[in-house]
């Protein structure tokens, strides 16, 4: 018996929710590794996200199958295309998490002194995680979810990330003046921290896509 359109959409949402959950788990693991200075814990991210590309491919295949099985309407097509784009955004977040973990592990084991920046780094990472967590629920309660509120909440966290990164940028530049011999390494630290800010930007992209998938497809400014 062929699956119904509704059951196909539920399957896709469940798989997307699992993908988001894995990305959040990976970031939580990285943050805990940094907080506890447990260098080996950074490597756990590879295990958490080891099949992220395969899972994304499965979701894409489910979407293509849905497109081929059913005579869908315009708003349904818009939703399925949105899900295709979201898998790409989640892959970017996941790959960014892997790179962040690898690089932060190296920074923590280098001659750079990150202690004076730790409070802000932790706040930056926490806000980035919060932005990702906000999008977790939208795949389980799609029909009744308040996407405009979701957009506002994620925007707040993304704004925090921007402000915190700016603080780190200023403080690290000041440190470079003092410790010029480590300037290249500190510049690399800034590049690594930028990935946390990017993760919140990808979360914004996902919320915009979800709003666009609605009937009106419009994003309001707040």
C-alpha positions in Angstrom: 0.0 0.0 0.0 1.3 3.4 -0.9 1.9 5.8 2.0 -0.4 8.8 2.3 0.9 12.3 1.7 0.3 13.2 5.3 2.4 10.1 6.5 5.2 11.1 4.1 5.3 14.6 5.5 5.3 13.3 9.1 8.2 11.0 8.2 10.2 13.8 6.7 9.6 16.1 9.7 10.6 13.3 12.1 13.9 12.8 10.3 14.5 16.6 10.1 13.9 16.8 13.9 16.4 14.1 14.5 19.0 15.9 12.4 18.5 19.1 14.3 18.7 17.2 17.6 22.0 15.7 16.6 23.4 19.1 15.6 22.3 20.5 19.0 23.8 17.5 20.8 27.1 18.0 19.0 27.3 21.7 20.0 26.4 20.9 23.6 29.2 18.3 23.7 31.7 20.9 22.3 30.6 23.5 24.8 31.0 21.0 27.7 34.4 20.0 26.4 35.5 23.7 26.5 34.0 24.4 29.9 35.6 21.4 31.5 38.9 21.7 29.5 38.4 18.0 28.5 40.4 18.0 25.3 39.5 14.4 24.3 35.8 15.3 24.6 36.1 17.5 21.4 36.5 14.2 19.4 33.0 13.0 20.4 31.5 15.4 17.8 32.7 13.1 15.0 30.7 10.2 16.4 27.6 12.3 17.0 27.6 13.7 13.4 29.2 10.7 11.7 26.2 10.0 9.5 24.8 13.5 9.1 25.3 13.5 5.3 23.8 10.1 4.9 20.7 11.1 7.0 20.4 14.3 4.9 20.5 12.3 1.7 17.7 10.0 3.1 15.6 13.0 3.8 16.2 14.4 0.3 15.2 11.0 -1.2 12.0 11.0 0.9 11.2 14.4 -0.5 11.8 13.4 -4.1 9.7 10.3 -3.5 6.9 12.4 -2.2 7.1 14.7 -5.2 6.9 11.6 -7.6 4.0 9.9 -5.7 1.5 12.6 -5.2 -0.2 15.3 -7.3 0.6 18.1 -5.0 -0.6 21.7 -4.8 1.5 24.9 -4.9 1.7 25.3 -1.1 2.7 21.7 -0.7 5.4 22.1 -3.3 6.7 25.1 -1.5 6.9 23.2 1.7 8.8 20.3 0.2 11.3 22.6 -1.5 11.7 24.3 1.9 12.6 21.0 3.5 15.2 20.4 0.7 16.8 23.7 1.5 16.7 23.1 5.2 18.7 19.9 4.9 21.4 21.9 3.2 21.4 24.5 6.0 21.7 21.7 8.6 24.6 20.1 6.8 26.4 23.4 6.9 25.8 23.7 10.6 26.9 20.2 11.2 30.1 20.6 9.2 30.8 23.9 10.9 30.5 22.1 14.3 33.0 19.5 13.3 35.5 22.1 12.2 34.9 24.2 15.3 35.5 21.2 17.5 38.7 20.3 15.7 40.1 23.8 15.7 39.0 24.7 19.3 40.8 21.5 20.5 43.9 22.7 18.8 43.5 26.2 20.3 43.1 24.8 23.8 46.3 22.9 23.4 48.2 25.8 22.0 50.1 28.7 23.7 47.1 31.0 23.4 45.7 32.1 26.7 41.9 31.9 26.2 41.0 32.1 29.9 40.3 35.8 29.9 37.9 35.3 26.9 36.2 32.2 28.3 33.1 33.8 29.8 32.3 35.5 26.5 33.1 32.4 24.4 30.8 30.4 26.6 28.0 33.0 26.3 28.5 33.1 22.5 28.3 29.3 22.2 25.3 29.2 24.5 23.4 31.8 22.4 24.2 29.9 19.2 22.9 26.7 20.8 19.7 28.4 21.9 19.1 29.6 18.4 19.4 26.0 17.2 17.1 24.7 19.9 14.3 27.1 19.0 14.0 25.4 15.6 13.8 21.9 17.0 10.1 22.0 17.9 8.9 23.4 14.6 9.1 20.0 12.9 6.9 18.2 15.4 4.1 20.8 15.7 4.1 22.2 12.2 0.4 22.9 11.9 0.1 24.9 15.1 3.6 26.3 15.5 4.0 30.1 15.9 6.6 30.8 13.3 6.6 34.5 13.7 7.4 34.1 17.4 10.1 31.5 16.4 11.6 34.1 14.1 11.7 36.7 16.8 13.3 34.3 19.3 16.0 33.2 16.9 16.6 36.8 15.9 17.3 37.7 19.5 19.8 34.9 19.9 21.5 35.8 16.6 21.7 39.4 17.7 23.4 38.3 20.9 25.9 36.2 18.9 26.8 39.2 16.8 27.3 41.4 19.8 29.3 38.8 21.7 31.5 38.1 18.7 32.2 41.8 18.3 33.3 41.9 21.9 35.6 39.0 21.4 37.0 40.5 18.2 37.9 43.7 20.1 39.4 41.9 23.1 41.4 39.5 20.9 42.8 42.3 18.8 43.9 44.0 22.0 45.6 40.7 23.0 47.4 40.6 19.7 49.0 43.9 20.4 50.4 42.6 23.6 51.3 39.1 22.4 52.4 39.8 18.9 54.3 36.6 18.6 51.0 34.7 18.8 49.1 37.0 16.5 48.6 34.4 13.8 47.2 31.9 16.3 44.8 34.5 17.8 43.6 35.4 14.3 42.8 31.7 13.8 40.9 31.7 17.1 38.7 34.5 15.8 38.1 32.6 12.6 37.1 29.6 14.7 34.7 31.6 16.8 33.1 33.0 13.7 31.6 29.6 13.1 29.4 30.0 16.2 28.1 33.2 14.8 27.5 31.5 11.5 25.5 28.7 13.1 23.0 31.3 14.5 22.8 32.9 11.0 22.0 29.5 9.5 19.2 29.1 12.2 17.8 32.4 11.0 17.8 31.1 7.4 15.9 28.0 8.5 13.2 30.1 10.3 12.9 32.3 7.2 12.4 29.2 5.0 9.8 27.8 7.4 7.8 31.1 7.3 8.1 31.2 3.5 6.7 27.7 3.4 3.4 29.0 4.9 0.4 30.0 2.7 1.3 33.7 2.6 5.0 33.1 2.4 5.8 36.5 3.8 8.4 37.5 6.4 7.6 40.5 8.5 10.1 42.9 10.0 10.3 43.3 13.8 
